[in-house]
Amino acid sequence: MQRNTFTISLLSLIFTLIFSAQSLYAQLEVIGGQTPEQMIENFLGVGVEVDNVVINCPEVAYGTFNGVNSNIGIDNGILLTTGSIDNAVGPNNVSGAQTSNGAPGDLDLGAIVNQITFDACILEFDFVPASNTLTFTYVFGSEEYLEWVEADFNDVFAFFITGPNPSGSLYDNRNIALLPGTDTPVSIDNVNDDLNSEFYVNNGTGDFPIDPTTTVQYDGFTLPLMVEIELVPCETYHLKLAIADSGDEVWDSGVFLEAGSFNTDIVTVTASTSAGTDTTVEGCLDGTFTFTSNFEITEDLVIDFTVSGTAESGSDYVAIPTSITIPAGQTSASIDITTIDDAILEGIENITIDFDLGTGCAGTLQTATLFLSDPSIVGTVSVTSDRICGGGAIEATENGLVLAEGDVFTFIVHNSPTGDVTMGGFTIYAISADGFFENDGGIPQNIPVYISTTIGNNDGSGTGTPDFTDFCLEVSPPAEVVFLTPITFMIDEFCEDATGDYYVSFQLQGGFPEFSNSSSYTLSGDYAGTYGFGQNAIMVIYPAGGGDNVYDFSVVDAIGCTATVVSDVFECAKNPIELLGFDGEVLTTGNLLQWTTASETDNDYFELFRSTDGKTYEPIAVVNSQGNSQNLQSYQFLDRTAPNGLTYYQLTQYDFNGLSTTFPTVALQRGETTHLQIVQVSPVPAKDFVTLSFSAANNKPLQISLYNVAGQVVFSQTLETTSMGIQTLTLDMQSLASGMYLLQIGNDLEWVSQKLVRE
């Protein structure tokens, strides 16, 4: 009876279109266009020599496959089909995927099923086994599951072997695709849901409902099965792997053969290191020879071998025995090669282990070679300087370096005093191929760091940098260096308008004195002297009427680090009046402002300004002056609209030529104060004594403290306040050095602060 082919129904077509786009799921992958040599190379394992490879198969029907992301049970291998390898790829969304190639069948396969066969795909070759047991693994799958079980249409496959039978007879085209431990051929009728189901995988029918996660198109397939057959070592055999359509040319089947599974039961030997290579390094990286059986060892197996090579036992490596035992129940055993650094540059040497399988076949000699490389010699490092100024550079050089083949070296800046890269927190700050490092702030400053030469395998980045995870990384004893911070000036400047003197206060930081506080800076230029790190200095740069209104300093420290500062143009002129005092008084009718001058020169007028926040001032009065006078002159103004609270007043004097001078602020508290505030500190700059005016918001005790630039308390006093409002306090500054200070006053409710400069 001829099986009917039919047009896929509309419903089946819809589901085919839907699930052919299921790229979200991993699938079986196939690759066609393989040569016969590529096919057999994929299939071939160890202990077998293959010759005369022939493939008789339509090109679309064979190729290689990747089953890692499928449920076929084999990761990789070769695939022979009765139609197209593409039809093997899931999901299983068609009940009868098929390709008819119009190719002939095979008489040997036809004899098995007593049917005419079509579209045969045959891979055959000669081989010589090195041992007495041949094994390989396969899976058979078909679209004819389950519809055509026990029917007249069963696609057929077989593995036919021809050659000597160890029993004395002959394998004459014997089919070895059998169920394990039986003489039953593997076929659709013999392996299915009902018969020998323990070897069967039901993959669906391809009809509704369709599982889009299926990875293989075939409706069913076997579990991975193993062929195992006894052979006569060193004899020539012929193997024919064949599959074909039977009874008609429709509905595809395929046989998957596992990559590298075509083996005989032999022991192989390999050479390796923990670095994943076959090259050791004397005194650093050791190696291993591993003997591996591809069959189960049922009793202890002793292997005798020979050792040869250019490396010398006892001087290049620790002597090893010439036999090894693979214990029963295990499949491998190893011999470790411990290398010895003999301090002799010998180039690449080798150790070779070989043994014969004992069958007498050509090509049964098993051999492996381990290579020994000389270690690199890292030498020592010298530097042009151990202290590097800010913005400067250092150059390191290596001494006595010997570079082994394949190694590269570079310079590193790091934090290990001993060069131990395994220490906790080991950090590399900079890498340089030529040993040149700049002090640009990228390397920690003002602390000791260390420069070493490192040697190791190339990290593969293309930069010539060693692999810092290399087992044999060498790091030279380090040279200690310090990258110093740049020398900087911290400058404060002000004009003493009462005298016309221009003051500059400065503090030097950075350079060698910051690292070594016992060292000092030498200042030259408009002001000369020797100063320590953090020391304050204040000077009159230009007395009244002198100088060109620009100053510049140069500084050098004990190791030659330098810095220069040049000012912008400044102006400082003496006031045209000699002001004896400016103060005020709170009256019931307003705030009374009073000031007195001892002399006046070209004085045009005075103007009073008022502020309630000490920041924004508005004019409230213009008071005419005497113009020119050498006698005592007194002035006053009553601010009748003064608001309640703290009010600030400024007095500004104007010359006939339009220039003006503003004098220190006067603050008056009208009513109760609500906040603690520093009202005035005078004189500015501070001299031996300073008068502090402040407004107290409550009568709680106040703590008054004075700090130097290092944050140290140089003066502290607790003041018991008995009333609120503006109060005054005189501070004794006679024992304090010239420089900048921070004044703080407050209690547990609030704090205020102000900077002042001691002359």
C-alpha positions in Angstrom: 0.0 0.0 0.0 1.4 3.4 -1.0 1.4 6.0 1.8 -0.6 9.2 0.8 1.2 12.5 0.8 -1.1 15.4 1.4 -1.2 19.1 1.5 -0.8 20.6 4.9 -4.0 22.0 6.2 -4.6 25.7 6.8 -4.5 25.2 10.5 -1.2 23.3 10.3 0.2 26.0 8.1 -0.8 28.7 10.6 1.0 26.9 13.4 4.0 26.3 11.1 4.3 30.0 10.5 3.9 30.8 14.2 6.5 28.4 15.5 9.0 28.8 12.8 9.7 32.3 14.3 10.4 30.8 17.8 13.9 32.2 17.9 13.4 32.8 21.6 14.2 29.1 22.3 17.5 27.4 21.8 17.5 24.8 19.0 19.5 22.1 17.3 22.0 23.6 14.9 23.2 22.0 11.7 26.0 22.9 9.2 26.1 21.4 5.7 28.8 21.5 3.0 31.3 19.2 4.8 33.9 17.2 2.9 34.2 13.4 3.6 37.5 14.2 5.4 35.8 16.8 7.7 33.0 14.4 8.5 35.3 11.5 9.5 37.7 13.9 11.4 34.7 15.1 13.5 33.7 11.5 14.3 37.2 10.1 14.9 38.5 9.5 18.5 41.7 7.8 19.6 43.3 4.5 18.9 42.1 4.2 15.3 43.7 4.9 12.0 41.2 5.7 9.1 41.6 5.5 5.4 39.6 5.4 2.1 36.8 7.6 3.3 33.8 7.8 0.9 30.4 9.4 1.2 27.5 8.6 -1.1 24.8 10.9 -0.1 22.9 13.9 -1.5 24.7 17.1 -0.3 21.7 18.4 1.6 21.4 15.2 3.5 24.5 15.2 5.6 26.6 17.6 7.7 27.6 18.4 11.3 25.4 19.4 14.2 25.5 21.2 17.5 23.1 19.7 20.0 24.3 21.5 23.2 21.1 23.6 23.4 18.8 20.7 22.3 17.4 17.6 23.9 19.0 15.2 21.4 21.4 14.0 24.1 24.6 14.5 22.2 26.5 17.8 22.2 28.2 17.6 18.8 28.8 15.2 15.9 27.9 14.3 12.3 24.4 13.8 10.9 23.2 11.5 8.1 19.5 11.8 6.9 17.1 10.5 4.3 16.2 14.0 3.3 17.6 17.3 4.5 19.6 18.0 7.6 17.6 21.3 7.9 14.5 19.2 8.6 16.0 17.9 11.8 16.0 21.4 13.3 13.1 22.2 15.7 10.6 23.2 16.9 8.5 20.1 16.1 5.8 22.0 14.2 5.1 19.7 11.3 3.8 16.1 11.6 5.7 14.9 8.6 8.7 17.1 7.6 10.2 15.7 4.4 12.6 16.3 1.5 12.8 13.9 -1.5 16.2 14.0 -3.1 15.5 11.5 -5.9 18.6 9.6 -4.8 18.9 5.8 -5.1 18.5 3.4 -2.1 20.9 0.8 -0.8 20.7 -3.0 -1.3 22.2 -3.8 2.1 19.5 -1.7 3.8 16.8 -3.1 1.6 17.8 -6.7 2.5 17.1 -5.8 6.2 13.5 -4.7 5.6 12.7 -6.6 2.5 11.7 -3.3 0.9 12.8 -1.0 -1.9 14.8 1.9 -0.4 15.3 5.4 -1.5 17.4 8.5 -0.8 20.2 6.5 0.9 22.9 8.4 2.7 26.1 6.4 3.3 29.5 7.2 4.9 32.0 4.3 4.7 35.7 3.9 5.3 38.5 1.5 6.3 40.1 1.6 9.7 42.8 -0.2 11.8 42.1 -0.5 15.5 45.0 -0.2 17.9 43.2 -2.3 20.6 40.6 -5.0 20.8 37.4 -3.1 21.6 35.7 -0.5 19.3 33.0 1.9 20.6 31.0 4.8 19.4 27.7 6.6 20.3 24.7 7.5 18.2 21.0 8.6 18.3 18.4 7.5 15.7 15.4 9.8 15.1 12.5 9.9 12.7 9.4 11.7 11.6 7.7 8.3 11.1 7.3 8.0 14.9 4.7 7.0 16.0 2.3 6.9 13.1 4.1 4.1 11.1 5.1 1.7 13.9 4.5 -1.9 12.7 3.5 -0.5 9.3 4.9 -1.2 5.8 6.9 2.1 5.8 9.8 2.1 8.2 12.9 4.1 7.3 15.9 1.9 7.9 19.5 2.5 9.1 22.4 0.2 10.0 26.1 0.1 10.7 27.7 -2.6 8.7 31.2 -3.9 9.6 33.4 -6.2 7.7 36.7 -7.8 8.9 38.2 -10.4 11.2 36.2 -11.7 14.1 38.3 -12.4 17.2 36.5 -15.7 17.5 38.1 -16.9 14.3 35.3 -16.2 11.9 34.6 -13.1 9.8 32.4 -10.1 10.3 30.7 -10.0 6.9 28.7 -6.9 6.5 27.4 -7.4 10.1 24.9 -4.8 11.4 26.2 -3.6 14.8 23.4 -1.0 15.4 21.9 -3.2 18.1 20.1 -2.7 21.4 22.7 -2.9 24.2 23.5 -6.5 25.1 21.2 -8.0 22.4 21.1 -9.0 18.8 18.0 -6.8 18.2 18.5 -4.1 15.5 17.5 -0.6 16.5 14.5 0.5 14.4 11.2 2.2 14.7 9.4 -1.1 15.2 11.9 -2.2 18.0 12.2 1.1 19.9 9.1 3.1 20.6 6.5 4.0 23.2 5.4 0.4 23.7 8.6 -1.7 23.0 11.9 -1.0 24.6 10.5 2.4 25.7 13.3 2.9 28.2 15.5 3.8 25.1 12.9 6.1 23.5 12.1 9.8 23.7 8.6 11.0 22.6 9.1 14.4 21.0 5.4 15.2 20.1 3.6 14.7 16.8 4.0 18.2 15.3 0.2 18.6 15.3 -1.9 21.0 17.5 -1.2 21.8 20.3 2.4 22.5 19.3 5.2 22.9 21.9 7.3 25.8 20.7 10.2 24.8 23.0 11.0 21.5 21.2 14.5 21.7 19.8 14.3 18.8 17.2 11.8 18.3 14.4 11.7 14.6 14.6 8.6 13.2 16.4 10.7 10.6 18.2 14.3 9.5 18.7 16.3 7.1 20.8 18.4 7.9 23.8 22.1 8.0 23.1 23.1 4.3 22.4 26.6 2.8 22.3 28.0 0.4 19.8 30.6 -1.9 21.3 32.3 -4.7 19.3 35.4 -6.9 19.8 38.1 -6.6 17.1 41.5 -8.0 16.3 44.1 -5.2 16.9 46.1 -4.0 13.9 43.8 -5.7 11.3 41.9 -3.7 8.6 38.2 -3.3 8.9 35.5 -1.7 6.7 32.6 0.2 8.3 29.5 1.4 6.4 27.2 3.8 8.2 23.9 3.9 6.2 20.3 5.3 6.4 17.5 5.3 3.8 13.8 5.8 3.2 12.0 2.5 3.0 8.8 1.8 0.9 8.5 5.4 -0.2 10.5 8.7 -0.4 8.7 10.8 2.2 9.0 11.7 5.9 12.7 12.1 7.0 14.8 10.2 9.4 18.3 10.8 10.7 21.2 9.2 12.6 23.3 11.5 14.9 26.9 10.2 15.6 28.7 11.7 18.5 31.9 13.7 17.8 35.1 12.0 18.9 33.3 8.8 20.0 34.9 6.4 17.4 37.5 4.9 19.8 39.3 1.8 20.8 40.1 1.0 24.4 43.6 2.6 24.8 45.5 4.8 27.2 46.8 8.1 26.1 49.3 10.5 27.8 49.1 14.3 27.8 51.4 17.1 29.1 50.1 20.2 30.9 50.7 22.9 33.5 48.4 24.7 35.8 48.7 27.7 33.5 46.9 25.8 30.8 50.0 25.3 28.6 52.6 22.6 28.0 55.5 24.8 29.0 56.9 25.0 32.5 59.3 27.6 34.0 62.3 26.3 36.0 61.9 26.9 39.7 58.4 28.5 39.2 55.8 26.7 37.2 55.7 22.9 37.4 54.0 20.4 35.0 52.1 17.2 34.9 51.9 14.1 32.7 48.5 12.5 32.8 47.7 9.0 31.6 44.0 8.6 30.7 42.1 5.5 29.7 39.0 5.8 27.6 37.5 2.6 29.0 36.7 1.5 32.5 39.6 0.0 34.4 38.4 -3.2 36.2 41.8 -4.1 37.8 45.0 -2.1 38.5 46.7 -1.2 35.2 50.5 -0.8 35.3 52.0 1.2 32.4 55.8 1.2 31.8 57.2 4.1 29.9 60.4 5.7 28.8 61.7 9.2 29.7 63.8 11.2 27.2 64.5 14.7 26.1 67.0 17.5 26.4 66.2 18.4 30.1 68.4 16.7 32.6 66.9 14.7 35.5 68.1 15.9 38.8 69.3 19.3 37.6 66.5 20.6 35.5 63.7 18.6 37.2 63.3 16.2 40.1 63.7 12.6 39.0 60.6 10.6 38.3 59.8 6.8 38.1 59.4 5.0 34.8 56.0 3.3 35.5 52.6 4.4 36.7 49.5 2.5 37.9 45.9 3.5 37.1 44.0 2.0 40.0 40.9 -0.2 39.4 37.7 1.9 39.2 39.6 5.0 38.0 40.3 6.2 34.5 43.5 8.3 35.0 46.7 8.8 37.0 49.3 11.6 36.9 53.0 12.1 37.4 54.0 15.6 38.6 57.2 17.2 37.2 58.8 19.5 39.7 61.2 21.9 37.9 64.5 23.1 39.3 66.0 26.6 38.7 69.6 25.7 37.9 70.5 29.4 37.2 71.8 28.4 33.8 70.4 30.0 30.6 69.7 27.0 28.5 66.8 28.0 26.3 63.8 25.8 25.8 64.4 22.2 27.0 62.0 19.3 27.0 60.9 16.1 28.7 59.2 13.4 26.6 57.3 10.3 27.9 56.4 7.5 25.5 55.0 4.0 25.7 53.6 1.4 23.3 50.2 0.0 23.6 51.7 -3.4 23.1 49.5 -4.5 20.2 52.3 -4.2 17.6 50.2 -1.9 15.3 51.8 1.0 13.5 51.0 4.3 15.2 50.3 2.8 18.6 53.2 4.6 20.3 51.7 7.1 22.8 53.9 10.1 23.5 53.7 13.5 25.2 56.3 16.3 25.6 56.6 18.9 28.4 58.8 21.9 27.7 61.0 23.7 30.2 61.7 27.4 29.9 64.4 29.4 31.7 63.0 31.9 34.3 63.4 35.6 33.7 65.8 37.4 36.0 64.2 40.6 37.2 67.3 42.4 38.4 67.1 45.6 40.4 65.7 49.1 39.9 67.5 52.5 40.3 65.8 55.9 40.2 67.1 59.4 39.3 65.6 60.8 42.5 63.8 59.5 45.6 61.8 62.8 46.0 59.8 64.2 43.1 58.6 67.8 43.1 55.0 68.6 42.1 54.8 68.7 38.4 58.2 67.0 38.0 59.1 63.5 36.8 61.2 60.6 37.7 63.0 58.0 35.5 63.6 54.5 36.7 66.1 52.1 35.1 66.5 48.3 35.4 69.8 46.6 36.2 70.7 43.0 35.5 67.4 42.0 33.8 67.4 38.8 31.7 64.2 38.3 29.7 63.1 34.7 29.0 61.4 33.8 25.7 57.8 35.0 25.6 58.1 37.2 28.7 57.6 41.0 28.8 58.6 43.5 31.4 57.4 46.9 32.6 57.8 49.3 35.5 55.1 49.8 38.1 54.5 52.2 41.0 52.8 50.3 43.8 52.3 50.2 47.6 54.3 47.1 48.7 57.5 47.9 50.6 58.8 44.4 49.8 57.4 44.0 46.2 55.0 41.3 47.4 52.1 41.4 45.0 50.2 38.9 47.1 50.0 41.1 50.2 46.5 42.2 51.2 45.5 45.5 49.5 48.3 45.4 47.0 47.7 48.3 44.6 49.3 49.3 41.3 49.1 53.1 40.9 50.9 53.5 37.5 52.5 51.4 34.8 55.3 52.6 32.4 57.1 50.7 29.7 60.1 53.0 29.8 60.3 53.8 33.6 59.2 57.4 33.2 56.6 58.7 35.7 55.2 62.2 36.1 54.1 63.8 39.4 50.8 64.9 38.0 48.6 64.0 41.0 47.7 60.5 39.7 50.0 58.8 42.1 49.5 59.3 45.9 51.5 62.2 47.2 53.5 62.8 50.4 53.6 59.1 51.3 56.3 56.6 50.3 55.4 54.5 47.2 57.6 52.0 45.4 58.9 51.4 41.9 59.6 47.9 40.7 60.4 46.1 37.5 57.9 43.3 36.7 58.3 40.4 34.3 55.7 37.9 33.2 53.8 36.5 30.3 52.3 39.0 27.9 48.7 39.8 28.9 47.6 39.9 25.3 46.3 43.5 25.4 48.7 44.6 22.8 50.4 47.1 25.2 53.4 44.9 26.1 52.2 44.7 29.7 52.8 41.5 31.7 49.9 39.4 32.9 49.8 40.3 36.6 48.0 37.0 37.4 50.9 35.0 35.8 52.0 32.1 37.9 55.6 33.2 37.4 55.3 36.9 37.7 58.5 38.4 38.9 58.7 41.7 40.8 62.0 43.3 41.6 63.0 44.6 45.0 61.4 48.1 45.1 63.0 51.5 45.1 61.2 53.8 47.6 60.2 57.3 46.3 57.9 60.1 47.4 55.9 62.2 45.0 55.6 65.6 46.7 52.6 67.9 46.6 53.3 71.2 44.7 54.5 74.2 46.7 51.6 76.6 47.1 51.1 80.1 48.6 48.1 80.7 50.8 47.9 84.5 50.7 45.7 87.1 52.4 46.2 90.8 51.6 44.7 94.0 52.8 45.2 97.8 52.7 45.6 99.8 55.9 44.0 102.9 54.7 44.8 104.8 57.9 48.4 104.7 56.9 48.4 103.7 53.2 50.5 100.6 54.0 49.7 97.4 52.0 50.0 94.2 54.0 50.4 90.6 52.7 50.0 87.6 55.0 51.0 84.2 53.6 51.5 80.6 54.5 53.6 78.1 52.5 52.5 74.5 51.9 53.6 71.5 49.8 57.1 70.6 48.7 59.6 68.8 50.8 58.8 70.7 54.1 55.3 69.3 54.1 56.7 65.7 53.9 59.5 66.5 56.3 58.4 69.2 58.7 61.9 69.8 60.0 62.9 71.2 56.6 62.1 74.8 55.5 61.4 77.1 52.5 63.7 79.9 51.4 61.7 82.9 50.1 63.2 85.6 47.8 61.9 88.5 45.8 59.9 91.3 47.3 60.2 89.6 50.6 63.0 87.3 51.7 63.3 84.9 54.6 63.2 81.2 55.8 59.9 79.7 56.8 58.7 76.3 57.9 55.6 74.4 56.7 52.4 76.0 57.8 54.2 79.0 59.4 52.4 82.3 59.1 54.2 85.5 58.0 52.8 89.0 57.6 54.7 91.9 56.1 54.3 95.4 54.8 54.9 94.9 51.1 54.6 98.6 50.1 54.7 101.3 52.7 52.5 104.3 52.0 53.6 106.1 48.9 56.1 103.5 47.7 56.3 100.6 45.2 54.9 99.9 41.8 51.7 98.3 43.1 52.7 94.7 42.1 54.6 92.2 44.3 56.2 88.8 43.5 57.8 86.1 45.6 59.9 83.0 44.6 60.4 80.1 47.0 62.7 77.0 46.9 62.9 74.1 49.3 65.8 72.0 50.5 65.6 69.6 47.5 65.0 72.3 44.8 61.2 72.3 44.5 60.2 75.9 43.5 57.2 78.1 43.1 56.5 81.7 42.2 53.6 84.1 42.8 53.1 87.4 41.0 50.2 89.6 42.2 47.8 91.6 40.2 48.1 95.4 40.3 46.7 96.7 43.6 45.9 100.1 45.1 46.3 101.3 48.6 46.2 105.0 49.7 46.2 106.8 53.0 42.9 108.3 54.1 42.7 112.0 53.5 41.4 112.4 57.1 42.7 111.3 60.4 39.7 109.7 62.1 40.0 109.6 65.8 36.8 107.7 66.4 33.4 106.6 65.0 30.8 105.3 67.4 27.1 105.6 68.3 24.6 105.7 71.1 21.0 104.5 71.4 18.7 107.3 72.5 15.0 107.3 73.0 14.7 109.7 70.0 16.8 107.5 67.7 20.4 106.2 67.2 23.0 108.9 67.6 26.2 108.5 65.4 29.3 110.5 66.3 32.8 110.8 64.8 35.8 113.1 65.4 38.7 113.9 63.1 42.2 115.2 64.1 42.9 116.6 60.6 41.3 116.9 57.2 42.9 117.3 53.7 40.7 118.0 50.6 37.8 116.5 52.4 34.6 117.1 50.5 31.8 115.5 52.7 30.7 112.4 54.7 27.9 110.0 53.9 26.2 107.7 56.4 24.9 104.2 55.4 22.6 101.9 57.4 22.0 98.1 57.2 19.9 95.7 59.2 21.8 92.5 58.0 25.3 93.8 57.8 25.4 93.1 54.1 23.1 95.5 52.3 23.5 99.2 53.1 21.4 102.2 52.1 22.4 105.9 52.4 20.6 107.8 55.2 22.5 111.1 55.5 25.1 113.4 53.9 27.1 115.5 56.3 29.3 118.5 55.1 32.9 118.5 56.2 35.5 121.3 57.0 37.4 120.6 53.8 40.9 121.3 55.2 41.6 121.4 58.9 44.4 120.7 61.3 42.2 121.1 64.3 39.9 118.7 66.1 36.5 118.5 64.4 33.4 116.7 65.7 30.3 115.5 63.7 27.1 113.8 64.6 23.8 112.6 63.1 20.6 111.4 64.8 18.9 108.5 63.0 15.3 109.2 64.1 14.0 106.3 62.0 16.3 103.7 63.3 14.5 100.3 63.5 14.4 98.0 66.6 17.0 95.3 66.7 20.7 95.4 65.6 21.5 98.1 63.1 24.8 98.6 61.3 26.2 101.9 60.3 29.0 102.8 57.9 30.8 106.1 57.5 32.2 107.0 54.1 34.4 110.0 53.4 34.7 111.6 49.9 37.6 113.7 48.6 37.3 116.6 46.2 38.7 114.4 43.5 35.9 111.8 43.9 37.9 109.2 45.8 36.3 107.7 48.9 37.2 105.8 52.1 34.8 103.7 54.2 35.6 103.2 57.9 34.9 100.3 60.2 31.2 99.5 60.9 29.4 100.6 64.1 26.6 98.4 65.3 23.8 99.6 67.7 21.2 97.3 69.4 17.8 98.9 69.7 15.6 96.8 71.9 16.4 93.2 72.8 18.7 91.2 70.6 17.5 87.9 69.2 20.8 86.5 67.7 24.4 86.2 68.7 26.5 88.3 66.4 30.1 89.6 66.1 29.6 93.3 65.6 33.2 94.6 65.3 36.8 93.5 65.7 39.4 96.3 65.8 42.0 97.2 65.0 42.5 95.5 61.6 45.0 94.1 61.3 45.2 93.0 64.9 48.0 94.3 67.0 49.0 93.5 70.6 45.4 94.0 71.8 42.1 93.4 70.0 38.7 94.8 71.0 35.8 92.5 70.3 32.2 93.8 70.1 29.4 91.4 70.0 25.6 91.3 70.6 24.4 88.7 73.1 21.0 87.2 72.5 20.7 85.7 76.0 22.6 85.8 79.3 24.0 82.3 79.1 27.8 82.0 79.4 29.8 82.3 76.1 32.9 80.4 75.1 35.4 82.6 73.2 38.2 80.7 71.3 41.0 81.6 69.0 42.5 79.0 66.5 45.6 79.0 64.4 45.7 77.7 60.8 46.6 74.2 62.1 43.3 74.1 64.0 45.0 74.4 67.4 43.4 76.5 70.2 45.7 79.3 71.2 43.3 81.2 73.4 40.1 80.3 75.2 38.0 82.1 77.7 34.5 81.6 79.2 32.6 84.9 79.5 29.7 85.2 82.0 27.2 87.5 80.3 24.9 89.4 82.7 22.8 91.2 80.1 21.8 91.1 76.5 22.7 93.6 73.8 26.1 94.8 72.5 29.1 94.0 74.7 32.8 94.4 74.4 35.9 92.4 75.3 39.6 93.0 74.9 41.8 90.1 73.8 45.6 90.1 74.6 47.4 89.0 71.4 51.0 89.9 72.6 52.1 86.3 72.9 50.8 85.2 69.5 52.8 84.9 66.3 52.0 86.9 63.3 49.6 85.2 60.9 45.9 84.3 60.3 43.6 83.1 63.1 39.9 82.1 63.4 37.8 83.7 66.2 34.8 81.7 67.5 32.2 82.8 70.1 29.1 81.0 71.2 27.4 78.6 73.5 25.3 75.5 73.1 22.6 77.5 71.4 24.5 79.2 68.6 28.0 79.9 67.3 29.5 82.7 65.2 33.1 83.1 63.8 35.3 85.6 62.0 38.8 85.5 60.6 41.5 88.0 61.8 45.1 88.6 61.1 47.8 89.3 63.7 50.3 91.9 62.5 
